Amino acid sequence: MIATTIKQGRLFDPANQLDMIADMHINHGRIIAIGEAPSDFNAVKTIDATGLLVIPGLIDLSTRLGEPGMEHFTTIARETKAAVAGGITSLCVMPDTDPVNDTFAVTELIQRRARQAETAYVLPVGALTKGLKGEALSEMVAMHREGCIAFSQANKPVINTQTLFNAFDYAATHQLLVMMRPIDAYLGKDGVAHRGAISSALGLPDIPAATETLAVSRLLLLAEETGVRLHLSQISTARAVDMLAEAQARGLAVTADVAIHNLHLTEFDTADFASFMHVQPPLRSQRDCDALRAGVRSGIINAVCSDHTPLMHDEKLLPFPESVPGISGLESLLPLLLALVREKVLTLEQAITAVTHNPAKLLGINRGSLQVGSPADMALVDCEYDWLFNRHQLLSAGDNTPFHKWPLTGKVQSTLFQGRLVHQ
């Protein structure tokens, strides 16, 4: 590891209430000092961070990285390069791979590919049930022991309530984190757009808000009964925010995240049938968007994620209802968060906390901080850099983004992972 000094950056770390212009010193992959260097420290490399914001490497709670299953299109090596270009140094990988991550073999493959890439910290999320079929429970304890950070059904709801109860009860017994996207198995099953004026005008099969809120209610009741550590993934409705707040007020240990695109886009953005706007959960109403923003601001929603889903170009060329839902979001997560700061929707502290300290605390990992002794994972950001987001310049294999040609301010200039410069 190269001994490195980052000179005169604005060190910003909400986890430790740190906001100061100072030098930072790194050795053996860890932060060893802030301010004055230790007497026996000799920097081999110096990075001038004057005028730059130095933040902990971002932690993304929901990504898909192409392996296993899509190696013909993209790989973990390629997608993690896209991640660090966006300042993301830790990524949770959803279990809906091919084959499904419901065995140690798949978990180990993901980890091995990540180790070979040496670009970012990849955290496999295991399948809650075998094959994500919602029938038999996966071997959660064994998979957790081998590296699965949490367990999820990805986009596949568990229909049988008894099975879901058993899964929650088992996870609670062993203090395992369960991450569930709230989706009703039947209501809105064939829908592609939010049930409202736009879907009605366009004649698109709709997805009512109740598709989510019915599932949220079920999940919260079972969490209360079993005591499981429940995290609601990518909530999208105002009512879900209210239900989450009520549950937290009652002392229920439940957390949630929202995808960054649901904080910027609404059902009105689907009005021209643009398939790049086809996502799950769908883009909701302006009222929902406002409630989600308020939820992040208040801390009811703990984290913001990219929900990165790289897709082949042909999969988005189809008509809106036939296109595959998903956004390539790794490289837009941070600049879109900074846009919310510039709009005064969030403070800088609220925005950075939602992608660093809070996800780290939720996952129980020693990341998301600039504390002395922590892994030297960080991003150096020019917050005044004006640029146009261009899908043709993405490092991800997926160019499926609705933010093409959006004017943005704030861009990652350098990213360090375990003290190594992995993007510049």
N, C-alpha and C positions, 0 to 999 in steps of 0.2 A: 504494500500500500504506500502511495506517495504522500509524504507529509505536505499538507497544503494549508495556506493561509488565505482566507477570503477577507479582503481589505475594505473597510469602511462602507459596508452595506447597511441598509436599514434592517436590522434583525427584528422580525415580527413573529412572535410565538404566543398565541392566545392561551395555550396550556399553562404557560408560566408567566403570564402578564408581562411579556418582554416586548418592548418597542423602543429600540435605541440604535444609534449609529455607532458601530464598533467593529473591530476585527474579530474574526473567528478562526480558530486553529483546529486542524483535523489531522489525526494520525491513526493508523491501523483501523481505518474505517469508522472511527468514532469522533465525536466532538470532544476535544480535550480541554479547551479553554475558550473563554470569551473575554475580549479586552486584551490585557497583557499576556504575551506568550510565556509558557513555562521556560525556566532558565535553560533547560536542556533540549529545547525544541528548535530545530532548524528546518525551515520550510524549503522544500525542494521546488514547489510550485506555488505561485501567487496569482490569485484571481482578483482583479480590480472590480469591486462591486459598487463603486461610487455611483450614487443616483439610482441604485437598484433595490428592490424589495427582496429580502431573503426570507423565505418562508419554509416551514417543514414540507417535505415531499407529500403530495396529496395522496389520500387513501380512497380508492373508488370501490364502493360496495357492490357494484353489479356490472360485470363485463362478460363478454364472450370473445375468446381469443383464437378461435378457429381449430384448435387441436384438443382432442382428436376429432376427426370427422371431416374437416374442411381443408386438409393439408394441400389439396390441389389448388386452393384459392389463397389461403394465408396460413401463417404459423404464429406460434407464441413468440418466436424471435422477432418477427416483423411487427406484431401488434404491441409488444412491449416497447419497441423503439418509438412507435406512435405515442404510447403512454408517456414516456419521459419527455417527449417533445412538448407535451402538454403539462409537464410538471408533476405527473402522477408516478409515484415510485412504489406503491403497493396496490394490488388489484385482487379483488375477490372474483373468482371465475365460477359462473353458474354451472349447475350439474347437467344441463341439457346438452351435453356433448354427444358424440356418436362413436363408440358406445357411451351410454349414460354413465356418469361418475357415481356408481353404486358399489364399486369394489376397490380394494387396495391397489389392484393393478392399474386402474385408470388414474387414481390419485397419484400414484408413483410416477406414471408417465408424464402427467402434467408438471409435477415437481421436477422431474429430470430435464424436460425441455426448458423449463424456466432456469434451472441451474446452468444449462449449456448456454443459454442466451446471456446470462449474467447482466441483465439490464434493469430488472425490477423484481420486487418481492411479490411472487404470485401465490395467492392463497386459495386453494381449492375449496369449494363449497360442495359437500356431498349431497346425494339424493336422499330425501327423507324416506321414500319408499323405493323398493326395487323396481328399476326400469321406469321410475316416475309414474307407475301405473296406479298408485293409490290403493294397492292391495296388501302386499306383505311389507313389513318394515325392513329397511336396510340395516346392515350391521354397523349402526352408528358409533358405538363405543370403539370398535376396532378401527373404523375409518378415522375417527377423531384422533386416536392414538397414532395413526400413521400420517396425520397432517391436515385433515379436513377441519377448517376453522369454524364451520357452521353447517347447518343442514337446511335444504330448501326443496320445493317442488318446481322451482323456476316458474313457468307459465302454466303448469298443470295442476289444477285444483284436485284435492282429495274428495271424492264424492261421498264415500262411506264415512259418516260421522264417527262411528265406533273406531274405525281405523285411525282417523285423525286424532281422536282422544287418546288412543293407545300410544301413538307416536309422540304426542305432547307429554304424556305421562312418563314415558320411557326417557325422553330427552330431559325432563325436569329432574328425574331421579339421578341422572348422571351430569346434571348442570351443563347441558349442551344448549347452544344458541340455535334457535329455529328462525329462519327468515322466510316469510310467506308473502307472496303477492296476492292480495285479496281479490279473488275472481269467483263469481258464482259459476257452477259447472254448466248451467243451462241458460240462464237469462242472458240474452245478448250473445249467445255462443257463436252465431254466424255474423255478428255485426262487425263493422269496420270503422264506424265514426260515432262520435258522441250523439246521443239522442237529443235533438234540439232543432232549432229553426233551419240550420244549415243542412243537416242530414235529411231533413224533410224536403227541403227545396231541391236538393240534388238527387233525391231518391236513393240514398245510400242505406244499406242495412245498418241499423243503429245499435248502440250499446248504452243502455240506460245507466244513470249514476248508481241505481240500486244494484247493478251487477257487482259493483265494488262494496257498497255499504252493507248489503246483506252478508257478504263474506266477512267484512270487518266485524260485524256484530257476532257472527259465529266464532270467529277466531278469538275475539276478546273474551267471550263467555268461556270458551274452552281453556284459554290461558288462565283465567281467574280460577277455574276449577282445578287445574293441574299444577299451577305455579310455574309453568314453563317460562323461560326467557324468550319472549316473542318479539320479533322485529318485523314490522309491516313494510314490505318493499314496494317502492314506487306508487304511493298513494296519489290519487289524482282529483279527488272531489272535496268540496267544502264540507260536506256532511261527514266525511271520514276524518277530517281535521277536528271537527267538533267531538266526534265519538272518541277519538284518541285523547283529546284534552280531558274529557270526562273520566276516562279510564285512568289516566295519570293522576287526576285529582283524587281518585279513590285509592291511590297507592299502588296501582297495578304497574309492574315493572315491564312496561311495553314501550318500544321505541319505533321510529319510522324514518324512512327517507323518501325523497321525491327526485324524479329525474329532472335534470336541468332544463330540458326542453319544455316541460310542463310549467316552468316558471316564466317562460318567454312567449310561448305560442298558445293559441286558443283554437276553438272550432272554426273561427272565421278564416284561419290560415288554410283550411282544407277547401275553401270555396271554389278554387279553380281546378279541383281534382288532382292536385300535385301529389304524386305517390310518395314523394320524399316526406310528406306530412303524415303518412300512414304509420302509426305507432300503436303499441299496446302497453298500458292502457291508452285510450285515445286522447287527443287534445280536447280538453273540456271547455266549459264556458268561461267568459271573462270573470264571472263571480268565483268560479272554482280557482282560477289562476290567482286572483287576488287573495283568496283564503289560504292557498298554498304558500304564497309569499309571506303572508302574515304568520303562518305556522312556523316557517323557518326563522323569521325575525324574533318570535316569542320563545323559540326553543322547543315548542311542542313537536315539531319535526326536527329530528336531531341531525340529519345528514342530507347532503345533496350528492347524487351520483350521476354518472354519464349514461348508464344502461347501454353501454357500447355494444352494438350488434352489427358487425361488418357484413355487408351483403354484396353478392355479385351484381354487376351493373344490370344484367338482364332481369333480375328479380324486382327491380324498381321501374323497369320500362313498361311493365304491364299496366293495364287500367287500374285505377285506385283500388277497387274492391278485390282484384285478383293479385295485386302486388303483395310482397312479403313485408310485414311490419318490422320496423327497426331503424335506428339511427346510428351512424358511426360517430361516436361522441367523445372519444378520448381527447382529441386535440382542441375541442371547443369548450370543455367543461370550465376551465379556469377563466378564459376571457369572457365567457358569458356570465360567470359569477361576478367578475369585476365590473361588467356592464350594470349589474344590479346595484353595485356599490356606487357607481357614478350616477345612477338614477336616484340614489338615496333610498332605495328599497331596503337595502341592508347596510349595516356598517361594515367596515373592513374586517373587524373582529368577528362579527357574526358570520360573514362569508367564509373566512379562512377556518374558523372553528368547525364549520359544517363539513369540511373536507379534510380535516387533519385530526384535531384532538378528539372530537366526538366519535368519528369512526374507529379511532384507535382504542378509545375507552370501551366502546361497544364490543369490539373484537378481542379485547384483552391482550393487545400486542404493544411492544415497546417501540412505537413509531409515532409520527405526528407531533414531534416536539423538537425544539432546538436546545434542549437541556444538555448540560455537560455530562458526558457519559453515554448519551443516546447515539444510535446509529446515525452516521452523517448522510442522511437522505434529505435533500433540500432542493428548492427551485429558486433561481435568481430571476426576478421579473422586472421588466421595464414597464412600469405602470402608465407611462406617458406615450408609449409607442402606438402610433395610429397605423392600422393596416386593414386590408380587405381579406376576409376569410375566403379561401379558394379551395373548393373540393378537389380540384385537379392537382393540388400541391400537398395533399394529405399523405402522411407516411403510412397510414393504415391502408390495407388493401381495399377496404370499403370506402367508396366516395359518396355513400348514401347519407348526405346531410342536407337538411332544409336551410342551412345557414350560409349557403353559397352566396358570395358577394356582400355579405353583411359587413358594414364598417364597424370595426372593433378597436378598442383602445386597451393596451396591456398585453404583453407577449412574453413568454418564457425565453430568456436569453441563454441560460445554462441550467442543467440539472445534474446533481450529484447523487449517486447511489452507492451507499457504503463507502463514501469518501472518494469514489472514482467519478470522473467526468464522463457521463454517458450521453449527454446531449449538449451541443453548443451551436 
